[in-house]
Amino acid sequence: MSKPAITKKSSLGEVISDYPETEEVFKKYFGSGCFTCPGSKMEDIAFGAMMHNMDPEVIVKELNDAIEKAAKKA
């Protein structure tokens, strides 16, 4: 199995920029505010999850699943 593209230390802004297919996952857990929040450029997924009282491991798994699913369609 390959190394996950995203970890809980990945920057929210980088993930959103590099993997647009993850947008729905971010909206599901964090709302649409991530796309306009200045902090998203510096904050990592673990911090965002903590701020929204969510489990970062669940979010990371869904983000990586979204990337994998998009890669299979390409």
mmCIF file of the N, C-alpha and C atoms, coordinates in Angstrom:
data_MODEL
# 
_entry.id   MODEL 
# 
loop_
_atom_site.group_PDB 
_atom_site.id 
_atom_site.type_symbol 
_atom_site.label_atom_id 
_atom_site.label_alt_id 
_atom_site.label_comp_id 
_atom_site.label_asym_id 
_atom_site.label_entity_id 
_atom_site.label_seq_id 
_atom_site.pdbx_PDB_ins_code 
_atom_site.Cartn_x 
_atom_site.Cartn_y 
_atom_site.Cartn_z 
_atom_site.occupancy 
_atom_site.B_iso_or_equiv 
_atom_site.pdbx_formal_charge 
_atom_site.auth_seq_id 
_atom_site.auth_comp_id 
_atom_site.auth_asym_id 
_atom_site.auth_atom_id 
_atom_site.pdbx_PDB_model_num 
ATOM 1   N N  . MET A 1 1  ? 0.843   -1.187 0.000   1.00 0.00 ? 1  MET A N  1 
ATOM 2   C CA . MET A 1 1  ? 0.000   0.000  0.000   1.00 0.00 ? 1  MET A CA 1 
ATOM 3   C C  . MET A 1 1  ? 0.885   1.245  0.000   1.00 0.00 ? 1  MET A C  1 
ATOM 4   N N  . SER A 1 2  ? 0.490   2.229  -0.781  1.00 0.00 ? 2  SER A N  1 
ATOM 5   C CA . SER A 1 2  ? 1.299   3.442  -0.873  1.00 0.00 ? 2  SER A CA 1 
ATOM 6   C C  . SER A 1 2  ? 1.069   4.347  0.334   1.00 0.00 ? 2  SER A C  1 
ATOM 7   N N  . LYS A 1 3  ? 1.995   5.243  0.523   1.00 0.00 ? 3  LYS A N  1 
ATOM 8   C CA . LYS A 1 3  ? 1.929   6.197  1.630   1.00 0.00 ? 3  LYS A CA 1 
ATOM 9   C C  . LYS A 1 3  ? 0.731   7.132  1.408   1.00 0.00 ? 3  LYS A C  1 
ATOM 10  N N  . PRO A 1 4  ? -0.045  7.401  2.440   1.00 0.00 ? 4  PRO A N  1 
ATOM 11  C CA . PRO A 1 4  ? -1.185  8.310  2.264   1.00 0.00 ? 4  PRO A CA 1 
ATOM 12  C C  . PRO A 1 4  ? -0.709  9.685  1.795   1.00 0.00 ? 4  PRO A C  1 
ATOM 13  N N  . ALA A 1 5  ? -1.482  10.286 0.919   1.00 0.00 ? 5  ALA A N  1 
ATOM 14  C CA . ALA A 1 5  ? -1.137  11.609 0.403   1.00 0.00 ? 5  ALA A CA 1 
ATOM 15  C C  . ALA A 1 5  ? -1.285  12.671 1.494   1.00 0.00 ? 5  ALA A C  1 
ATOM 16  N N  . ILE A 1 6  ? -2.222  12.445 2.396   1.00 0.00 ? 6  ILE A N  1 
ATOM 17  C CA . ILE A 1 6  ? -2.554  13.432 3.428   1.00 0.00 ? 6  ILE A CA 1 
ATOM 18  C C  . ILE A 1 6  ? -2.375  12.805 4.808   1.00 0.00 ? 6  ILE A C  1 
ATOM 19  N N  . THR A 1 7  ? -1.809  13.588 5.725   1.00 0.00 ? 7  THR A N  1 
ATOM 20  C CA . THR A 1 7  ? -1.705  13.176 7.126   1.00 0.00 ? 7  THR A CA 1 
ATOM 21  C C  . THR A 1 7  ? -2.362  14.262 7.974   1.00 0.00 ? 7  THR A C  1 
ATOM 22  N N  . LYS A 1 8  ? -2.471  14.009 9.266   1.00 0.00 ? 8  LYS A N  1 
ATOM 23  C CA . LYS A 1 8  ? -3.103  15.022 10.123  1.00 0.00 ? 8  LYS A CA 1 
ATOM 24  C C  . LYS A 1 8  ? -2.228  16.264 10.281  1.00 0.00 ? 8  LYS A C  1 
ATOM 25  N N  . LYS A 1 9  ? -0.976  16.180 9.864   1.00 0.00 ? 9  LYS A N  1 
ATOM 26  C CA . LYS A 1 9  ? -0.090  17.348 9.897   1.00 0.00 ? 9  LYS A CA 1 
ATOM 27  C C  . LYS A 1 9  ? -0.087  18.118 8.574   1.00 0.00 ? 9  LYS A C  1 
ATOM 28  N N  . SER A 1 10 ? -0.855  17.647 7.598   1.00 0.00 ? 10 SER A N  1 
ATOM 29  C CA . SER A 1 10 ? -0.952  18.347 6.314   1.00 0.00 ? 10 SER A CA 1 
ATOM 30  C C  . SER A 1 10 ? -1.680  19.673 6.497   1.00 0.00 ? 10 SER A C  1 
ATOM 31  N N  . SER A 1 11 ? -1.226  20.691 5.784   1.00 0.00 ? 11 SER A N  1 
ATOM 32  C CA . SER A 1 11 ? -1.849  22.009 5.824   1.00 0.00 ? 11 SER A CA 1 
ATOM 33  C C  . SER A 1 11 ? -3.203  21.968 5.124   1.00 0.00 ? 11 SER A C  1 
ATOM 34  N N  . LEU A 1 12 ? -4.208  22.561 5.764   1.00 0.00 ? 12 LEU A N  1 
ATOM 35  C CA . LEU A 1 12 ? -5.535  22.622 5.149   1.00 0.00 ? 12 LEU A CA 1 
ATOM 36  C C  . LEU A 1 12 ? -5.461  23.296 3.779   1.00 0.00 ? 12 LEU A C  1 
ATOM 37  N N  . GLY A 1 13 ? -4.772  24.426 3.719   1.00 0.00 ? 13 GLY A N  1 
ATOM 38  C CA . GLY A 1 13 ? -4.675  25.174 2.463   1.00 0.00 ? 13 GLY A CA 1 
ATOM 39  C C  . GLY A 1 13 ? -4.012  24.384 1.355   1.00 0.00 ? 13 GLY A C  1 
ATOM 40  N N  . GLU A 1 14 ? -2.943  23.664 1.688   1.00 0.00 ? 14 GLU A N  1 
ATOM 41  C CA . GLU A 1 14 ? -2.249  22.864 0.677   1.00 0.00 ? 14 GLU A CA 1 
ATOM 42  C C  . GLU A 1 14 ? -3.123  21.733 0.173   1.00 0.00 ? 14 GLU A C  1 
ATOM 43  N N  . VAL A 1 15 ? -3.832  21.082 1.075   1.00 0.00 ? 15 VAL A N  1 
ATOM 44  C CA . VAL A 1 15 ? -4.696  19.973 0.665   1.00 0.00 ? 15 VAL A CA 1 
ATOM 45  C C  . VAL A 1 15 ? -5.807  20.491 -0.251  1.00 0.00 ? 15 VAL A C  1 
ATOM 46  N N  . ILE A 1 16 ? -6.431  21.592 0.142   1.00 0.00 ? 16 ILE A N  1 
ATOM 47  C CA . ILE A 1 16 ? -7.508  22.166 -0.665  1.00 0.00 ? 16 ILE A CA 1 
ATOM 48  C C  . ILE A 1 16 ? -6.978  22.555 -2.050  1.00 0.00 ? 16 ILE A C  1 
ATOM 49  N N  . SER A 1 17 ? -5.802  23.145 -2.087  1.00 0.00 ? 17 SER A N  1 
ATOM 50  C CA . SER A 1 17 ? -5.198  23.578 -3.348  1.00 0.00 ? 17 SER A CA 1 
ATOM 51  C C  . SER A 1 17 ? -4.751  22.401 -4.213  1.00 0.00 ? 17 SER A C  1 
ATOM 52  N N  . ASP A 1 18 ? -4.076  21.430 -3.600  1.00 0.00 ? 18 ASP A N  1 
ATOM 53  C CA . ASP A 1 18 ? -3.508  20.306 -4.350  1.00 0.00 ? 18 ASP A CA 1 
ATOM 54  C C  . ASP A 1 18 ? -4.528  19.235 -4.728  1.00 0.00 ? 18 ASP A C  1 
ATOM 55  N N  . TYR A 1 19 ? -5.567  19.114 -3.926  1.00 0.00 ? 19 TYR A N  1 
ATOM 56  C CA . TYR A 1 19 ? -6.556  18.042 -4.128  1.00 0.00 ? 19 TYR A CA 1 
ATOM 57  C C  . TYR A 1 19 ? -7.969  18.616 -4.070  1.00 0.00 ? 19 TYR A C  1 
ATOM 58  N N  . PRO A 1 20 ? -8.423  19.264 -5.144  1.00 0.00 ? 20 PRO A N  1 
ATOM 59  C CA . PRO A 1 20 ? -9.762  19.871 -5.131  1.00 0.00 ? 20 PRO A CA 1 
ATOM 60  C C  . PRO A 1 20 ? -10.881 18.857 -4.879  1.00 0.00 ? 20 PRO A C  1 
ATOM 61  N N  . GLU A 1 21 ? -10.594 17.590 -5.145  1.00 0.00 ? 21 GLU A N  1 
ATOM 62  C CA . GLU A 1 21 ? -11.605 16.550 -4.912  1.00 0.00 ? 21 GLU A CA 1 
ATOM 63  C C  . GLU A 1 21 ? -11.915 16.346 -3.428  1.00 0.00 ? 21 GLU A C  1 
ATOM 64  N N  . THR A 1 22 ? -11.129 16.955 -2.548  1.00 0.00 ? 22 THR A N  1 
ATOM 65  C CA . THR A 1 22 ? -11.364 16.827 -1.105  1.00 0.00 ? 22 THR A CA 1 
ATOM 66  C C  . THR A 1 22 ? -12.354 17.871 -0.574  1.00 0.00 ? 22 THR A C  1 
ATOM 67  N N  . GLU A 1 23 ? -12.798 18.771 -1.427  1.00 0.00 ? 23 GLU A N  1 
ATOM 68  C CA . GLU A 1 23 ? -13.657 19.877 -0.995  1.00 0.00 ? 23 GLU A CA 1 
ATOM 69  C C  . GLU A 1 23 ? -14.892 19.406 -0.222  1.00 0.00 ? 23 GLU A C  1 
ATOM 70  N N  . GLU A 1 24 ? -15.558 18.366 -0.704  1.00 0.00 ? 24 GLU A N  1 
ATOM 71  C CA . GLU A 1 24 ? -16.776 17.892 -0.034  1.00 0.00 ? 24 GLU A CA 1 
ATOM 72  C C  . GLU A 1 24 ? -16.490 17.366 1.373   1.00 0.00 ? 24 GLU A C  1 
ATOM 73  N N  . VAL A 1 25 ? -15.335 16.742 1.555   1.00 0.00 ? 25 VAL A N  1 
ATOM 74  C CA . VAL A 1 25 ? -14.974 16.236 2.884   1.00 0.00 ? 25 VAL A CA 1 
ATOM 75  C C  . VAL A 1 25 ? -14.773 17.405 3.841   1.00 0.00 ? 25 VAL A C  1 
ATOM 76  N N  . PHE A 1 26 ? -14.070 18.440 3.384   1.00 0.00 ? 26 PHE A N  1 
ATOM 77  C CA . PHE A 1 26 ? -13.876 19.617 4.234   1.00 0.00 ? 26 PHE A CA 1 
ATOM 78  C C  . PHE A 1 26 ? -15.208 20.267 4.578   1.00 0.00 ? 26 PHE A C  1 
ATOM 79  N N  . LYS A 1 27 ? -16.096 20.377 3.596   1.00 0.00 ? 27 LYS A N  1 
ATOM 80  C CA . LYS A 1 27 ? -17.414 20.975 3.852   1.00 0.00 ? 27 LYS A CA 1 
ATOM 81  C C  . LYS A 1 27 ? -18.192 20.146 4.866   1.00 0.00 ? 27 LYS A C  1 
ATOM 82  N N  . LYS A 1 28 ? -18.087 18.835 4.754   1.00 0.00 ? 28 LYS A N  1 
ATOM 83  C CA . LYS A 1 28 ? -18.812 17.929 5.658   1.00 0.00 ? 28 LYS A CA 1 
ATOM 84  C C  . LYS A 1 28 ? -18.394 18.139 7.111   1.00 0.00 ? 28 LYS A C  1 
ATOM 85  N N  . TYR A 1 29 ? -17.090 18.256 7.354   1.00 0.00 ? 29 TYR A N  1 
ATOM 86  C CA . TYR A 1 29 ? -16.596 18.338 8.724   1.00 0.00 ? 29 TYR A CA 1 
ATOM 87  C C  . TYR A 1 29 ? -16.374 19.760 9.235   1.00 0.00 ? 29 TYR A C  1 
ATOM 88  N N  . PHE A 1 30 ? -15.985 20.672 8.353   1.00 0.00 ? 30 PHE A N  1 
ATOM 89  C CA . PHE A 1 30 ? -15.613 22.012 8.797   1.00 0.00 ? 30 PHE A CA 1 
ATOM 90  C C  . PHE A 1 30 ? -16.535 23.102 8.268   1.00 0.00 ? 30 PHE A C  1 
ATOM 91  N N  . GLY A 1 31 ? -17.443 22.771 7.365   1.00 0.00 ? 31 GLY A N  1 
ATOM 92  C CA . GLY A 1 31 ? -18.266 23.793 6.732   1.00 0.00 ? 31 GLY A CA 1 
ATOM 93  C C  . GLY A 1 31 ? -17.498 24.455 5.604   1.00 0.00 ? 31 GLY A C  1 
ATOM 94  N N  . SER A 1 32 ? -18.109 25.409 4.938   1.00 0.00 ? 32 SER A N  1 
ATOM 95  C CA . SER A 1 32 ? -17.445 26.046 3.797   1.00 0.00 ? 32 SER A CA 1 
ATOM 96  C C  . SER A 1 32 ? -16.482 27.147 4.218   1.00 0.00 ? 32 SER A C  1 
ATOM 97  N N  . GLY A 1 33 ? -16.409 27.454 5.505   1.00 0.00 ? 33 GLY A N  1 
ATOM 98  C CA . GLY A 1 33 ? -15.531 28.500 6.000   1.00 0.00 ? 33 GLY A CA 1 
ATOM 99  C C  . GLY A 1 33 ? -14.059 28.250 5.743   1.00 0.00 ? 33 GLY A C  1 
ATOM 100 N N  . CYS A 1 34 ? -13.659 27.006 5.584   1.00 0.00 ? 34 CYS A N  1 
ATOM 101 C CA . CYS A 1 34 ? -12.245 26.669 5.339   1.00 0.00 ? 34 CYS A CA 1 
ATOM 102 C C  . CYS A 1 34 ? -11.722 27.332 4.076   1.00 0.00 ? 34 CYS A C  1 
ATOM 103 N N  . PHE A 1 35 ? -12.597 27.555 3.134   1.00 0.00 ? 35 PHE A N  1 
ATOM 104 C CA . PHE A 1 35 ? -12.161 28.057 1.836   1.00 0.00 ? 35 PHE A CA 1 
ATOM 105 C C  . PHE A 1 35 ? -11.891 29.557 1.854   1.00 0.00 ? 35 PHE A C  1 
ATOM 106 N N  . THR A 1 36 ? -12.374 30.244 2.878   1.00 0.00 ? 36 THR A N  1 
ATOM 107 C CA . THR A 1 36 ? -12.151 31.686 2.978   1.00 0.00 ? 36 THR A CA 1 
ATOM 108 C C  . THR A 1 36 ? -11.381 32.076 4.233   1.00 0.00 ? 36 THR A C  1 
ATOM 109 N N  . CYS A 1 37 ? -11.165 31.141 5.135   1.00 0.00 ? 37 CYS A N  1 
ATOM 110 C CA . CYS A 1 37 ? -10.471 31.434 6.397   1.00 0.00 ? 37 CYS A CA 1 
ATOM 111 C C  . CYS A 1 37 ? -8.980  31.642 6.155   1.00 0.00 ? 37 CYS A C  1 
ATOM 112 N N  . PRO A 1 38 ? -8.440  32.791 6.565   1.00 0.00 ? 38 PRO A N  1 
ATOM 113 C CA . PRO A 1 38 ? -7.001  33.028 6.378   1.00 0.00 ? 38 PRO A CA 1 
ATOM 114 C C  . PRO A 1 38 ? -6.140  31.998 7.119   1.00 0.00 ? 38 PRO A C  1 
ATOM 115 N N  . GLY A 1 39 ? -6.625  31.483 8.235   1.00 0.00 ? 39 GLY A N  1 
ATOM 116 C CA . GLY A 1 39 ? -5.858  30.512 9.012   1.00 0.00 ? 39 GLY A CA 1 
ATOM 117 C C  . GLY A 1 39 ? -5.674  29.187 8.303   1.00 0.00 ? 39 GLY A C  1 
ATOM 118 N N  . SER A 1 40 ? -6.546  28.877 7.358   1.00 0.00 ? 40 SER A N  1 
ATOM 119 C CA . SER A 1 40 ? -6.458  27.572 6.685   1.00 0.00 ? 40 SER A CA 1 
ATOM 120 C C  . SER A 1 40 ? -5.155  27.415 5.910   1.00 0.00 ? 40 SER A C  1 
ATOM 121 N N  . LYS A 1 41 ? -4.513  28.506 5.576   1.00 0.00 ? 41 LYS A N  1 
ATOM 122 C CA . LYS A 1 41 ? -3.247  28.429 4.842   1.00 0.00 ? 41 LYS A CA 1 
ATOM 123 C C  . LYS A 1 41 ? -2.118  27.902 5.729   1.00 0.00 ? 41 LYS A C  1 
ATOM 124 N N  . MET A 1 42 ? -2.245  28.099 7.043   1.00 0.00 ? 42 MET A N  1 
ATOM 125 C CA . MET A 1 42 ? -1.185  27.702 7.972   1.00 0.00 ? 42 MET A CA 1 
ATOM 126 C C  . MET A 1 42 ? -1.572  26.531 8.868   1.00 0.00 ? 42 MET A C  1 
ATOM 127 N N  . GLU A 1 43 ? -2.851  26.387 9.160   1.00 0.00 ? 43 GLU A N  1 
ATOM 128 C CA . GLU A 1 43 ? -3.294  25.358 10.113  1.00 0.00 ? 43 GLU A CA 1 
ATOM 129 C C  . GLU A 1 43 ? -3.250  23.977 9.478   1.00 0.00 ? 43 GLU A C  1 
ATOM 130 N N  . ASP A 1 44 ? -2.982  22.978 10.320  1.00 0.00 ? 44 ASP A N  1 
ATOM 131 C CA . ASP A 1 44 ? -3.013  21.613 9.819   1.00 0.00 ? 44 ASP A CA 1 
ATOM 132 C C  . ASP A 1 44 ? -4.357  20.967 10.132  1.00 0.00 ? 44 ASP A C  1 
ATOM 133 N N  . ILE A 1 45 ? -4.565  19.794 9.576   1.00 0.00 ? 45 ILE A N  1 
ATOM 134 C CA . ILE A 1 45 ? -5.838  19.101 9.738   1.00 0.00 ? 45 ILE A CA 1 
ATOM 135 C C  . ILE A 1 45 ? -6.098  18.767 11.196  1.00 0.00 ? 45 ILE A C  1 
ATOM 136 N N  . ALA A 1 46 ? -5.071  18.385 11.941  1.00 0.00 ? 46 ALA A N  1 
ATOM 137 C CA . ALA A 1 46 ? -5.245  18.065 13.363  1.00 0.00 ? 46 ALA A CA 1 
ATOM 138 C C  . ALA A 1 46 ? -5.783  19.271 14.130  1.00 0.00 ? 46 ALA A C  1 
ATOM 139 N N  . PHE A 1 47 ? -5.268  20.467 13.835  1.00 0.00 ? 47 PHE A N  1 
ATOM 140 C CA . PHE A 1 47 ? -5.725  21.679 14.513  1.00 0.00 ? 47 PHE A CA 1 
ATOM 141 C C  . PHE A 1 47 ? -7.171  21.990 14.120  1.00 0.00 ? 47 PHE A C  1 
ATOM 142 N N  . GLY A 1 48 ? -7.469  21.901 12.836  1.00 0.00 ? 48 GLY A N  1 
ATOM 143 C CA . GLY A 1 48 ? -8.839  22.147 12.371  1.00 0.00 ? 48 GLY A CA 1 
ATOM 144 C C  . GLY A 1 48 ? -9.819  21.179 13.008  1.00 0.00 ? 48 GLY A C  1 
ATOM 145 N N  . ALA A 1 49 ? -9.415  19.919 13.109  1.00 0.00 ? 49 ALA A N  1 
ATOM 146 C CA . ALA A 1 49 ? -10.282 18.912 13.722  1.00 0.00 ? 49 ALA A CA 1 
ATOM 147 C C  . ALA A 1 49 ? -10.521 19.238 15.193  1.00 0.00 ? 49 ALA A C  1 
ATOM 148 N N  . MET A 1 50 ? -9.464  19.647 15.886  1.00 0.00 ? 50 MET A N  1 
ATOM 149 C CA . MET A 1 50 ? -9.599  20.012 17.294  1.00 0.00 ? 50 MET A CA 1 
ATOM 150 C C  . MET A 1 50 ? -10.565 21.196 17.444  1.00 0.00 ? 50 MET A C  1 
ATOM 151 N N  . MET A 1 51 ? -10.452 22.185 16.581  1.00 0.00 ? 51 MET A N  1 
ATOM 152 C CA . MET A 1 51 ? -11.298 23.372 16.659  1.00 0.00 ? 51 MET A CA 1 
ATOM 153 C C  . MET A 1 51 ? -12.769 23.047 16.401  1.00 0.00 ? 51 MET A C  1 
ATOM 154 N N  . HIS A 1 52 ? -13.008 21.987 15.637  1.00 0.00 ? 52 HIS A N  1 
ATOM 155 C CA . HIS A 1 52 ? -14.376 21.586 15.315  1.00 0.00 ? 52 HIS A CA 1 
ATOM 156 C C  . HIS A 1 52 ? -14.814 20.352 16.100  1.00 0.00 ? 52 HIS A C  1 
ATOM 157 N N  . ASN A 1 53 ? -13.998 19.962 17.094  1.00 0.00 ? 53 ASN A N  1 
ATOM 158 C CA . ASN A 1 53 ? -14.311 18.821 17.955  1.00 0.00 ? 53 ASN A CA 1 
ATOM 159 C C  . ASN A 1 53 ? -14.546 17.537 17.150  1.00 0.00 ? 53 ASN A C  1 
ATOM 160 N N  . MET A 1 54 ? -13.637 17.279 16.219  1.00 0.00 ? 54 MET A N  1 
ATOM 161 C CA . MET A 1 54 ? -13.733 16.101 15.361  1.00 0.00 ? 54 MET A CA 1 
ATOM 162 C C  . MET A 1 54 ? -12.479 15.244 15.522  1.00 0.00 ? 54 MET A C  1 
ATOM 163 N N  . ASP A 1 55 ? -12.578 13.983 15.113  1.00 0.00 ? 55 ASP A N  1 
ATOM 164 C CA . ASP A 1 55 ? -11.445 13.062 15.146  1.00 0.00 ? 55 ASP A CA 1 
ATOM 165 C C  . ASP A 1 55 ? -10.616 13.256 13.874  1.00 0.00 ? 55 ASP A C  1 
ATOM 166 N N  . PRO A 1 56 ? -9.373  13.712 13.995  1.00 0.00 ? 56 PRO A N  1 
ATOM 167 C CA . PRO A 1 56 ? -8.573  13.957 12.788  1.00 0.00 ? 56 PRO A CA 1 
ATOM 168 C C  . PRO A 1 56 ? -8.330  12.705 11.962  1.00 0.00 ? 56 PRO A C  1 
ATOM 169 N N  . GLU A 1 57 ? -8.251  11.544 12.605  1.00 0.00 ? 57 GLU A N  1 
ATOM 170 C CA . GLU A 1 57 ? -7.986  10.304 11.865  1.00 0.00 ? 57 GLU A CA 1 
ATOM 171 C C  . GLU A 1 57 ? -9.137  9.974  10.913  1.00 0.00 ? 57 GLU A C  1 
ATOM 172 N N  . VAL A 1 58 ? -10.367 10.241 11.342  1.00 0.00 ? 58 VAL A N  1 
ATOM 173 C CA . VAL A 1 58 ? -11.540 9.992  10.499  1.00 0.00 ? 58 VAL A CA 1 
ATOM 174 C C  . VAL A 1 58 ? -11.496 10.913 9.283   1.00 0.00 ? 58 VAL A C  1 
ATOM 175 N N  . ILE A 1 59 ? -11.180 12.178 9.527   1.00 0.00 ? 59 ILE A N  1 
ATOM 176 C CA . ILE A 1 59 ? -11.124 13.159 8.445   1.00 0.00 ? 59 ILE A CA 1 
ATOM 177 C C  . ILE A 1 59 ? -10.010 12.808 7.464   1.00 0.00 ? 59 ILE A C  1 
ATOM 178 N N  . VAL A 1 60 ? -8.837  12.470 7.970   1.00 0.00 ? 60 VAL A N  1 
ATOM 179 C CA . VAL A 1 60 ? -7.699  12.108 7.109   1.00 0.00 ? 60 VAL A CA 1 
ATOM 180 C C  . VAL A 1 60 ? -8.047  10.902 6.247   1.00 0.00 ? 60 VAL A C  1 
ATOM 181 N N  . LYS A 1 61 ? -8.691  9.916  6.827   1.00 0.00 ? 61 LYS A N  1 
ATOM 182 C CA . LYS A 1 61 ? -9.071  8.726  6.056   1.00 0.00 ? 61 LYS A CA 1 
ATOM 183 C C  . LYS A 1 61 ? -10.016 9.107  4.917   1.00 0.00 ? 61 LYS A C  1 
ATOM 184 N N  . GLU A 1 62 ? -11.024 9.932  5.208   1.00 0.00 ? 62 GLU A N  1 
ATOM 185 C CA . GLU A 1 62 ? -11.965 10.331 4.160   1.00 0.00 ? 62 GLU A CA 1 
ATOM 186 C C  . GLU A 1 62 ? -11.303 11.191 3.091   1.00 0.00 ? 62 GLU A C  1 
ATOM 187 N N  . LEU A 1 63 ? -10.368 12.052 3.487   1.00 0.00 ? 63 LEU A N  1 
ATOM 188 C CA . LEU A 1 63 ? -9.656  12.866 2.507   1.00 0.00 ? 63 LEU A CA 1 
ATOM 189 C C  . LEU A 1 63 ? -8.840  11.982 1.575   1.00 0.00 ? 63 LEU A C  1 
ATOM 190 N N  . ASN A 1 64 ? -8.115  11.017 2.138   1.00 0.00 ? 64 ASN A N  1 
ATOM 191 C CA . ASN A 1 64 ? -7.318  10.103 1.315   1.00 0.00 ? 64 ASN A CA 1 
ATOM 192 C C  . ASN A 1 64 ? -8.213  9.217  0.447   1.00 0.00 ? 64 ASN A C  1 
ATOM 193 N N  . ASP A 1 65 ? -9.363  8.809  0.974   1.00 0.00 ? 65 ASP A N  1 
ATOM 194 C CA . ASP A 1 65 ? -10.307 8.023  0.172   1.00 0.00 ? 65 ASP A CA 1 
ATOM 195 C C  . ASP A 1 65 ? -10.804 8.831  -1.024  1.00 0.00 ? 65 ASP A C  1 
ATOM 196 N N  . ALA A 1 66 ? -11.074 10.131 -0.801  1.00 0.00 ? 66 ALA A N  1 
ATOM 197 C CA . ALA A 1 66 ? -11.543 10.994 -1.891  1.00 0.00 ? 66 ALA A CA 1 
ATOM 198 C C  . ALA A 1 66 ? -10.480 11.130 -2.981  1.00 0.00 ? 66 ALA A C  1 
ATOM 199 N N  . ILE A 1 67 ? -9.221  11.240 -2.577  1.00 0.00 ? 67 ILE A N  1 
ATOM 200 C CA . ILE A 1 67 ? -8.116  11.343 -3.541  1.00 0.00 ? 67 ILE A CA 1 
ATOM 201 C C  . ILE A 1 67 ? -7.981  10.040 -4.326  1.00 0.00 ? 67 ILE A C  1 
ATOM 202 N N  . GLU A 1 68 ? -8.055  8.933  -3.605  1.00 0.00 ? 68 GLU A N  1 
ATOM 203 C CA . GLU A 1 68 ? -7.916  7.621  -4.247  1.00 0.00 ? 68 GLU A CA 1 
ATOM 204 C C  . GLU A 1 68 ? -9.059  7.382  -5.250  1.00 0.00 ? 68 GLU A C  1 
ATOM 205 N N  . LYS A 1 69 ? -10.271 7.743  -4.860  1.00 0.00 ? 69 LYS A N  1 
ATOM 206 C CA . LYS A 1 69 ? -11.437 7.577  -5.729  1.00 0.00 ? 69 LYS A CA 1 
ATOM 207 C C  . LYS A 1 69 ? -11.297 8.429  -6.987  1.00 0.00 ? 69 LYS A C  1 
ATOM 208 N N  . ALA A 1 70 ? -10.835 9.665  -6.824  1.00 0.00 ? 70 ALA A N  1 
ATOM 209 C CA . ALA A 1 70 ? -10.643 10.547 -7.986  1.00 0.00 ? 70 ALA A CA 1 
ATOM 210 C C  . ALA A 1 70 ? -9.545  10.012 -8.903  1.00 0.00 ? 70 ALA A C  1 
ATOM 211 N N  . ALA A 1 71 ? -8.493  9.432  -8.332  1.00 0.00 ? 71 ALA A N  1 
ATOM 212 C CA . ALA A 1 71 ? -7.387  8.898  -9.122  1.00 0.00 ? 71 ALA A CA 1 
ATOM 213 C C  . ALA A 1 71 ? -7.860  7.709  -9.968  1.00 0.00 ? 71 ALA A C  1 
ATOM 214 N N  . LYS A 1 72 ? -8.772  6.919  -9.423  1.00 0.00 ? 72 LYS A N  1 
ATOM 215 C CA . LYS A 1 72 ? -9.278  5.763  -10.150 1.00 0.00 ? 72 LYS A CA 1 
ATOM 216 C C  . LYS A 1 72 ? -10.142 6.184  -11.335 1.00 0.00 ? 72 LYS A C  1 
ATOM 217 N N  . LYS A 1 73 ? -10.815 7.352  -11.193 1.00 0.00 ? 73 LYS A N  1 
ATOM 218 C CA . LYS A 1 73 ? -11.658 7.854  -12.283 1.00 0.00 ? 73 LYS A CA 1 
ATOM 219 C C  . LYS A 1 73 ? -10.826 8.459  -13.404 1.00 0.00 ? 73 LYS A C  1 
ATOM 220 N N  . ALA A 1 74 ? -9.619  8.909  -13.069 1.00 0.00 ? 74 ALA A N  1 
ATOM 221 C CA . ALA A 1 74 ? -8.785  9.613  -14.064 1.00 0.00 ? 74 ALA A CA 1 
ATOM 222 C C  . ALA A 1 74 ? -8.201  8.681  -15.100 1.00 0.00 ? 74 ALA A C  1 
# 
